[in-house]
Amino acid sequence: MTDAAPDRRFRVGEEILLIDRKKRRYLVTLEEGGEFHTHSGFLHHADIVGQAEGAVVRSSRGATFTTFRPTLSDFVLKMPRGAQVIYPKDLGPILMLADIFPGARVLESGVGSGALSMTMLRAGAVITGYELRADFAARAQKNVAAFGGTELTERYRVEERDCYEGIDEENLDRVVLDLPEPWQVVGHAEKALHPGGIILAYTPTIIQAVQFRERLVDSSFELAETIEVLQRGWNIDGMSVRPDHRMVAHTGFLTHARLLPSD
């Protein structure tokens, strides 16, 4: 006897994605008695609750919207934010370069709005976050909870503190930084990571990346590498095939290195 398929219908409290005929995307939290208003009319949340993914609903003015649960990429781009988020084109490579695995003990500093946190949590990491600003810490935790619920939040703790002053955690697998001056953390990371552990920093400017690399040279970290990820879409319409006129070009530099055993 096979197990019954899980009930995948939309429920009150869920985050859903509405996509209109022009492919515009709207992130909506379903509420009892709620309404979603747009220039194309309004939708009653009650008309969506109980529907399956892919259902098409109509607004009060007859506009159609297709309903889905948001992917991680959708959520990151549409979620409420305080700080600028790291874009999906960089989040994927960070998982690979930092080698985030299920159960990895990660110290993340500069959690911002939580985009990188929820990406690593989704991959199975156990994260301690350091964040200077209370409003950013609160926003990150709220976004993580909205996207993944307790399955993610039980592996996520954020402290309001300055990583430049030190790291309390020991025997960490990874240290992941989104800070203005990541070179200030290199010495602390040497003590907090186990041999073979990885440090990774996301920096908006090449000057920051260079200063981080210079500090790594005078440390026990080796195999340092810095990359930049550029994303270009393609328009494919029958026999008409061409690159898109716009692309997601520079957002930041990713620098990573591995810790050698101390002498």
Helices and strands as residue ranges (DSSP letters): E 15-20, E 25-29, E 35-38, E 41-44, G 45-47, E 56-58, E 64-68, H 72-78, H 88-97, E 105-109, H 115-122, E 126-130, H 134-148, H 150-153, E 156-159, G 163-165, E 172-177, G 182-185, H 186-192, E 193-203, H 206-217, E 221-228, E 234-237, E 240-243, E 253-259
